[in-house]
Amino acid sequence: MKLIVIIGAGPGISQGVARKFGNKGFKIALLARSESKLKGLVNDLKLEGIEAIYAVCDVADEVSLKNALSEIRQSAGHAEMILYNAAAVSVKDILDQDWESIKSNLDISVGGYFNLMKAVLPYCMANNTGKLFVTGGGFALQGDPQWTSLSVGKAALRNLVQAFQKRVEGTNVHIAQLTVCGYVNPQDEKYNPDAIAEQYWKLFNQKPGESDHEIIY
């Protein structure tokens, strides 16, 4: 059974992606910090007939992330796709914000992705395959005085994704980001998790030479 790994699992976009790919016959592996949350998400998927497993990790901790990836690989093999969906946010007026909080959030939004790519990209390049996707955000395109930590994080993440894309030019490794320019809401026609998941399904099915680097959605 083919496997996809979702890092930063939660009830929003990641669960929509898990349902979409699970209903297409994929096994789902979820990674996040809270084991109780992961158990609940896995149980929800299993109730829908989707095979799912999980591993606990702190994406801001390089060793913790590597150990979780190793645990999944040993039990389920290499993933067809990895989605980096982790983010951290501190909603506060920019003049009341402190740099330590922003740095802590950057460790999750950007540092975790950097460590993920350092861990998995050499294998993907050696085998000339792999689909490595990222959930970006509209705040990457413009700053916001209330969502500063998230906008700075998404902007840095977008830049980092572009750097890794250039690193794999000429290979079949597909690195792409979905820049979601709206608030995720189950009742929103465009920005509900299932609709957003369709965009990842589109990216997944693109062929080498015809693939998008970024979808601004």
Secondary structure, DSSP 8 states (H G I E B T S, - for coil): --EEEEES--SSHHHHHHHHHHTTT-EEEEEES-HHHHHHHHHHHHHTT--EEEEE--TTSHHHHHHHHHHHHHHH---SEEEE---------TTT--HHHHHHHHIIIIIHHHHHHHHHHHHHHHHT--EEEEEEEGGGSS--SSSHHHHHHHHHHHHHHHHHHHHTTTSS-EEEEEEE-S---TT-TTTSHHHHHHHHHHHHT--TTS--SEEE-
